[in-house]
Amino acid sequence: MPRKKPATPDKGHAKAPKTGKGKGGRPSKYDPAILTQVTNYCLLGATDEQLAAFLAIDVRTLARWKKDPEFCHAIKEGKEIADATVGQSLFHRAKGYSHPEVKIFNNNGEAMVVDCMKHYPPDTTACIFWLKNRQKDRWRDKHEVDHGITSDLASLLMANDGNSASLVSGD
């Protein structure tokens, strides 16, 4: 009669608390001291996959850490600021903008510095992108069209096995 192995607890699924003292398994690498780094890395536009690689953890571990309110807030703060900054840049590009600029010319071997205004005209691609995302119902490419096919017409078409010639000739 073969001997049975003693029952072992499920390893790998136990969540270690922040202190690193868990019921089993490896202690967590989570340290609240990384919250500023997490926010700053998200400010640079990092995705969850890139953030996990930066922290040297698996994406599933990152998902578990996101359950911690402080950690989740650090990620959201960085991503929201980054998204708002890019959104603002897209908005300025869509409507066009101007900014002061300095131009340097060579005037018979002497440097001449001239202040001027640099203008960027509205960018139609940025406009389209902005409107398609902000006013989807009015600007999206896909429009819902009701072709007026009723269930009676659909039944008739199915009954004729798609033979449109018999519908036209009346057979």
N, C-alpha and C positions, 0 to 999 in steps of 0.2 A: 504494500500500500504506500503510494507516494506521500511524502510529507508536504503539508501546506505551508506556504510562506506566511509569516505574520503580516497582518494588514498594516499598511503604511499610509500616513496622511497624504492628501493630494499636494504634491510639491509643485511649485511654479505658479500656482494660482492664488496663493496667499498674498495679500497686500501688506507690505511692511509699513508700519506707521512712520511718520517723519523722523522719529528719534532714531530709526535704524534698528530698533530692538523689536523684531517681529516674532511671530510664533514659529517661524521656520524659514528656511530659504536664505537667500543672500540679503544683507542689509541694503536699504535703499540708498541711492546716491543723492537723493534730493537734499538740498541744503538751501534754506531761505536766503542765504547770502548771494545766490545767483540771480535773484529776481531783477536786479538792475541790468545785468548782462542780458537776461531774457528780453526785457523791454527794449533795450538798445539794439539787439540783434533783429527783433521784429520791426523796429524803426527803419532798418536797412532793407526791409521787404522780404525777410526770410519766410519761407513756407514752413509748415509743421515738419516736413521731412528734413529740410535743411536745419531747422532748430534742433531736431533730435540728433542729427549728425554732429552739430556743434557741441551739444551736451554729452555726446558719446553714449547715447541711450537708444533703445529701439522706439519706433513710432508708437507701439502699443504702450510702452512705459510712459511716453509723453502723454498719451490719452489718459492714463491713470493719474498722472500728476496734475492734469488739467482739472481734476475733481477738487483739488485744493483751491479754495477761493482766492488766496493771495497769488498763487501761481497763475491761475486763469486770468486774474485782473492784470497781471504783468504782461501777459501775451496780448490781451485785448487792447490794452492801452497803447502798446507799440504798434499793433496792426491798424488800429483806428486812426492814429496820427499819421502813419505812412499812407494809408488810403486817402485821407483827407488832403494831404499834401499833393499826391498825384492827381486827385480829382480837381484840385485848384489849378494845377498846371494845365490839365486838359481843358478846363474851362477857359483859362486865359488864351490858350492856343486856338480854341474854337472861335472865340470872339475877336482875336487879334489884340495886340498890345504893343506898347512902346516903352523903351527904357533909355536912360542916358548912357552914352558911350564916349570913349575917348579914342580918337584916331591920331596916329602918328605918321607924319609925312616927312619926306626928305626934301628940303628946300635948299638946293645948291650946297649939299654937304652939311646943312644945319638941320637938326631935328625940330620939327614944328608940331606942337601938340594942339589938337583942335577938339573942343567939346562939341558933341552933336547928339541927336536923338535917333536911336535905331528903332525902326518900326517893323513889326511882323504882322502881315495881313491875316485875316481870318483863314483858318485851315478847314476846307470843306470836309475832309475825312474826319477830323476831330469833331466837327459839328454833327456829322451823321452818327458817329459813335456815341456822342453825348445824348443826342435826341433818341436814338434807338434804345438806350438804356434808361433814360429818364422818363420818356413818354412812349412806352412800348405800344400802347393801343393805337396811337396815331402814326408812329414812324417805323414800325417793324416791317420787314419784307413780306412775311407770311400774313395773309389776310384770310379770315374765315369767310367762306362764300357758301350760301345755301343754294344748292342746285335745284331744289324743289322736288326731289325724288321722294315720292311717298312710298309707303309699304306696299300699296296696291300695285304701283308701277314696278317696284322691285320684284314682287311675286310674279308678275306677268313676264318680266325679263328672265327670271330663273326658270319658269315653266317652259319657256321656249329654248332653254339651254343656250342662250345667247345667240340664237339664229335670228338675226335682225331681218333677214330677207322675208321670213314668214310673217313678220310684223308688218312690213311694208306692203306685201302682196295681199295680205288679209287671209292667208291659208291657215 
